[in-house]
Amino acid sequence: MNLLPPARTAVALVTAALLLGTAAPAWAHVHVHADQEVAPGARNVEMTFHVPNEKASARTVGVRIEAPQGVRGMRAERAAGWTVEAAGAGDGARTVGWSGGAIGGEDGAEFVVHIDRLPTGVSELAFVASQRYDDGEVVTWDQKTVAGRPEPEHPAPVLSLTGATAADSVTGLDASWTAAVVCGVLLLLAAAGLPVARSAARRRGAAAG
């Protein structure tokens, strides 16, 4: 049987690990994105939250978004069939919400927010999303994704920022990328040990003969 040289094996394994680690995230949870790159400290930012209905027996009838500390002036854009709720008092205009509409079955809806100014010194923004169903249940999406661990049941919607400083990037590395790098290094070390294992096997075979 033909075997790949150790160097080629290592490259192939590391490449596979990086591809797995950087695969697109699942959309079966509340997700936030911006149509253009957003940097720390940016002003007049528009972003969209995608909210899927995840209960076959109930409909989503309320959505509420809370921004992290440092965000200044968040406003909700009108959504067809929904009523914009007043921002919470004393929260520094960091919460917005919608009610009166409905998302049923396996459908989803998008809600647009506008933010006056983002904080500096960060490389990502982790929001808290609350999803209210017509059966009375409220699901809160606020769990942090930790590198090297399975994705939580209700991960917080996170928007990655561009142009962060080196220090910011180190403290706010994307969890999937970190896990991919660690996995790649381990695979590289394992592949590098293949020649040693083969040599030891040949010596044992020669001694036995």
C-alpha positions as CSV (number, residue, x, y, z in Angstrom):
1,M,0.0,0.0,0.0
2,N,1.4,3.4,-1.0
3,L,1.6,5.9,1.8
4,L,1.9,9.7,1.5
5,P,5.2,11.1,2.6
6,P,5.0,12.5,6.2
7,A,5.2,16.1,5.1
8,R,2.3,15.7,2.7
9,T,0.3,13.8,5.3
10,A,0.8,16.6,7.8
11,V,-0.3,19.2,5.3
12,A,-3.4,17.3,4.3
13,L,-4.4,16.7,7.9
14,V,-3.9,20.3,9.0
15,T,-5.8,21.5,5.9
16,A,-8.8,19.3,6.7
17,A,-8.8,20.4,10.3
18,L,-8.8,24.1,9.3
19,L,-11.6,23.5,6.8
20,L,-13.7,21.8,9.5
21,G,-12.9,24.5,12.1
22,T,-13.9,27.4,9.7
23,A,-17.1,25.8,8.4
24,A,-20.0,28.2,8.2
25,P,-22.1,28.3,11.4
26,A,-25.5,26.7,11.6
27,W,-28.4,29.0,11.2
28,A,-30.7,27.2,13.6
29,H,-30.3,30.0,16.2
30,V,-30.5,33.7,16.3
31,H,-27.8,35.1,14.1
32,V,-26.6,38.7,13.5
33,H,-24.8,40.1,10.5
34,A,-23.9,43.4,8.9
35,D,-23.9,44.0,5.1
36,Q,-20.5,45.6,5.3
37,E,-17.4,45.4,7.5
38,V,-17.8,47.0,10.9
39,A,-14.8,48.2,13.0
40,P,-14.6,49.1,16.7
41,G,-15.8,52.6,17.4
42,A,-17.8,52.7,14.2
43,R,-20.8,55.1,14.0
44,N,-24.2,54.8,12.4
45,V,-24.0,51.0,12.0
46,E,-26.9,48.9,10.6
47,M,-27.1,45.2,11.4
48,T,-29.7,42.5,10.9
49,F,-30.8,39.8,13.3
50,H,-32.2,36.6,11.8
51,V,-34.7,34.9,14.1
52,P,-35.9,31.4,13.2
53,N,-39.0,29.7,14.8
54,E,-37.8,26.5,16.4
55,K,-41.0,25.1,17.9
56,A,-43.4,23.1,15.7
57,S,-46.2,23.6,18.2
58,A,-45.8,27.3,18.8
59,R,-45.2,30.6,17.0
60,T,-42.7,33.3,17.8
61,V,-44.7,36.4,18.8
62,G,-42.0,38.6,20.5
63,V,-38.4,39.4,19.9
64,R,-36.1,41.5,22.1
65,I,-32.4,42.4,21.6
66,E,-30.0,43.7,24.2
67,A,-26.7,45.2,23.2
68,P,-23.5,44.8,25.2
69,Q,-22.0,47.5,27.4
70,G,-20.5,50.4,25.5
71,V,-23.0,50.4,22.7
72,R,-24.6,53.9,22.3
73,G,-28.0,54.5,20.9
74,M,-29.6,51.4,19.5
75,R,-32.9,51.8,17.5
76,A,-35.2,49.3,16.0
77,E,-36.3,49.6,12.4
78,R,-40.0,48.8,11.6
79,A,-40.6,45.3,10.4
80,A,-43.7,44.4,8.3
81,G,-46.4,43.0,10.6
82,W,-44.6,43.9,13.8
83,T,-44.8,46.7,16.3
84,V,-41.6,48.3,17.6
85,E,-41.5,48.2,21.4
86,A,-40.2,51.2,23.5
87,A,-36.7,50.9,24.7
88,G,-36.2,49.9,28.3
89,A,-35.9,52.8,30.7
90,G,-32.5,53.4,32.1
91,D,-30.6,51.0,29.9
92,G,-28.8,53.6,27.8
93,A,-30.8,52.8,24.7
94,R,-29.3,49.3,24.5
95,T,-32.5,47.3,24.2
96,V,-35.0,47.1,21.4
97,G,-38.0,44.8,20.7
98,W,-40.8,43.9,18.4
99,S,-44.2,42.3,19.1
100,G,-47.6,41.8,17.5
101,G,-46.3,39.7,14.6
102,A,-45.8,35.9,14.3
103,I,-43.2,33.5,13.0
104,G,-44.6,30.0,12.6
105,G,-43.5,26.5,11.4
106,E,-39.9,26.5,10.2
107,D,-40.0,30.1,9.0
108,G,-37.7,32.9,10.2
109,A,-37.8,36.7,10.2
110,E,-35.2,39.4,10.0
111,F,-35.1,42.4,12.3
112,V,-32.9,45.4,11.6
113,V,-31.3,47.7,14.2
114,H,-29.3,50.9,13.9
115,I,-26.6,51.8,16.4
116,D,-25.2,55.3,16.8
117,R,-21.8,54.2,18.0
118,L,-19.9,51.0,18.9
119,P,-17.4,50.7,21.7
120,T,-13.6,50.7,21.1
121,G,-11.1,48.2,22.4
122,V,-13.2,45.1,21.4
123,S,-13.1,42.7,18.6
124,E,-16.6,41.4,18.7
125,L,-20.1,42.2,20.1
126,A,-22.1,39.6,21.9
127,F,-25.8,40.4,22.1
128,V,-28.6,38.9,24.1
129,A,-31.7,37.9,22.2
130,S,-35.0,36.9,23.9
131,Q,-37.6,35.0,21.8
132,R,-41.1,34.8,23.1
133,Y,-43.6,32.1,21.9
134,D,-47.4,32.2,22.0
135,D,-47.4,29.3,24.5
136,G,-45.7,31.6,27.0
137,E,-42.2,30.2,26.8
138,V,-39.3,32.7,26.5
139,V,-36.0,31.4,25.1
140,T,-32.9,33.6,25.8
141,W,-29.9,33.4,23.5
142,D,-27.1,34.5,25.7
143,Q,-24.7,31.6,26.2
144,K,-21.0,32.1,25.4
145,T,-19.3,29.8,22.9
146,V,-16.0,28.5,24.4
147,A,-13.1,27.3,22.3
148,G,-12.7,23.5,22.5
149,R,-16.2,22.9,23.8
150,P,-19.4,21.9,22.0
151,E,-21.6,24.8,21.0
152,P,-24.1,25.7,23.7
153,E,-27.8,25.1,23.3
154,H,-28.6,28.8,23.1
155,P,-25.5,30.6,21.8
156,A,-25.5,34.4,21.9
157,P,-25.6,36.2,18.5
158,V,-22.1,37.6,18.0
159,L,-20.9,40.1,15.4
160,S,-17.2,40.0,14.7
161,L,-15.5,43.4,14.2
162,T,-12.7,44.2,11.7
163,G,-9.7,46.4,12.2
164,A,-9.3,45.5,15.9
165,T,-5.8,46.0,17.5
166,A,-3.5,43.0,18.1
167,A,-4.4,43.0,21.8
168,D,-8.1,43.1,21.1
169,S,-7.8,40.2,18.6
170,V,-6.0,38.0,21.1
171,T,-8.7,38.5,23.7
172,G,-11.5,38.1,21.2
173,L,-10.4,35.3,19.0
174,D,-13.2,33.4,17.2
175,A,-13.8,30.2,19.0
176,S,-14.0,28.0,15.9
177,W,-10.7,29.4,14.5
178,T,-9.0,28.8,17.9
179,A,-10.2,25.2,18.0
180,A,-9.1,24.6,14.4
181,V,-5.6,25.9,15.1
182,V,-5.3,23.7,18.2
183,C,-6.5,20.7,16.3
184,G,-4.2,21.4,13.4
185,V,-1.2,21.6,15.7
186,L,-2.0,18.3,17.3
187,L,-2.4,16.6,14.0
188,L,0.8,18.1,12.7
189,L,2.7,16.7,15.8
190,A,1.1,13.3,15.2
191,A,2.0,13.3,11.6
192,A,5.6,14.3,12.4
193,G,5.9,11.2,14.6
194,L,5.1,8.8,11.8
195,P,8.7,8.4,10.5
196,V,9.8,7.5,14.1
197,A,7.1,4.9,14.4
198,R,7.9,3.4,11.0
199,S,11.6,3.2,11.8
200,A,10.9,1.5,15.2
201,A,8.6,-1.0,13.4
202,R,11.3,-1.8,10.9
203,R,13.9,-2.3,13.6
204,R,11.5,-4.7,15.5
205,G,10.9,-6.6,12.3
206,A,14.6,-7.0,11.6
207,A,15.3,-8.1,15.1
208,A,12.5,-10.7,14.9
209,G,13.9,-12.0,11.7
